[in-house]
Amino acid sequence: MTVENENVQNRLDQAMNGGTPKINPDEQRRYLGTFKERVSLAITDSEVLNPEAIAEVENLIKNDNNLTIKINGNISPNMQSPYIKIATQNNAKFTLNTDKIYGTNPNDYAVVVAAKDAINQEDIEFHEKAIPSKPKEETKKHFGKNCLTNKKE
């Protein structure tokens, strides 16, 4: 087989098997069409409506106009809307990925904030910040009108 015939055969094989072969298809499926090294923040389906997650995405988008919000289009519209609103208000790019390969299980990613090029961020998972517990204030109990107070006049 000549080189030209081999190239034609390769192109035909690719077309029959779904087009151009993808690099790391499982990774791209997990991160809504991008690679892990480009991800700045990834939010799972179970955390997508967490106000802290929404605020973190908004903060990232406001501080870096080169980031894109990738939204799993298979989640419900009420889960998508806060992120679409953030993108719209900040003139940021966003994509709604509706392919059936993007899952909606609690551990699947619903939103990924990614750069065009590799940023190689170590920790990309959203983590809810622990809110320090406030010390309980002592409540004063009053036992009626006749309760004496320790006021000096």
N, C-alpha and C positions, 0 to 999 in steps of 0.2 A: 504494500500500500504506500502510495506516495505521501509526502508531507501535506500536500494540499488536500488529498482525499481524507487523510487522517483528521485534519482540522474540520472539514465538513462533517465527518462522522461524529466528532466530539460535539459540534454545535447541534446536530440532530439529536444526539443522546441527551444533551442538556435540555433541549426544548421538550422532549418526551417526558423527562423527569421533573418538570416544573420550572424550567428556566435556569438562570445562572445559579451555580451552587453557592451557598452561603458559608461564610466562615463562622464557626462556633454557633450553629443554629440554636442549640439549647440555651446558650447564654443570651442570645438576642431575644429568644422567646421569653425568658425570665425577666429581662430588663426592658420589656416593651419595645423591642426593635433596635436596641443599642447594645453596646458592650459595657461590661462592668467598669472598665478603666475610665469611661466617660461620665459615670454616674456620680452626682454630688449628693443626692438624697433619694432613698427609695422607701415608699410607704406601702404597707400591706393593706389588703382589703379590710382587715379587722380594725385598722387604725386610721383609715382615710377620713373619717369625720371628726377625729380628735381635733379640738380647737388649737392645740399646740402644734400639730402637724401642719395645719393650714397656715398658721402664723409663721412657721419655719420656712415653708415654701415661699410665702410672700416676702419674707426677709431676704431669702436667697435671690429671688427675682429682682427685687429692688436694688440689690447691691451688685448684681452682675447681669448686664443685658445680653451676654452671650449664651445664657442658659436657655434651654427649652423645657417646657413641661410636657411630658408624655403621659397621656391618660388612657387607662384601659377602657375602651368604649363598650365593654361588655358589663360594666358595673352600672348600677341604676343612675339615672340622670341627676337625682338629688345628691349623689356621691360625687358626681363629676362637676357640678355647677360651681362650688367654691373655687375650684382650680381654674376653670374657664374664666370666671370673674376676675381672679388675680391676674391672669395672662392679659385679659382685655384691658383692665385698668392700668396696667404697667407697660402696655404695648410690647408684650413679650410673645415669643413664638410658642405655640402649643400644637400638639398633634393628638388626635383622638384615634387610637388604634382599635379597630373593630374586628380584626381577624379572630376567628374561632379558636385559634391556638392560644390566645391570652385567657387564662383561667380566672375564675372568680371565687376561689377557695380562700379562706381566711389568711393563709400564708402566701398567696399569690400577690404580686405587686399590682396596686391599683394606680399609683402615681409614681413616676420617676422623673427627677429633675436631672438633666444631663447637659453636658457641654458638647460642642461639635468635635473637639479633639480630646485626647486622653488627658485626664487630670490626676489619675491614680490616687484617689482619696481612699484612705485606709478604712474608715468606718462610714458606711453609706446608709446604714439602717436608721430609721427614725426610732428614737428612744424617748418615751415620755419622761419628762423631768420630774423627779420626786419633789413634791411640795413639802417643805418642812412643816411639821405640825406646830400649831400655835399653842402656847401654854394656855390652859383653861383659866379663865378669870373666875375668881371666887365670887359667887353671887351672895349678896346679903339678903337674908330672909327677914322679913318684917312680920311680926305676929300681931298686927293690929294697930290701932290708933294709940293705945296706951304704952307702946314700946318706948322705953327711955333711950335717949341717945347720949353719947359722951361729948357733948358740945360744951365748951366753956364760953360763958358770955361775959 
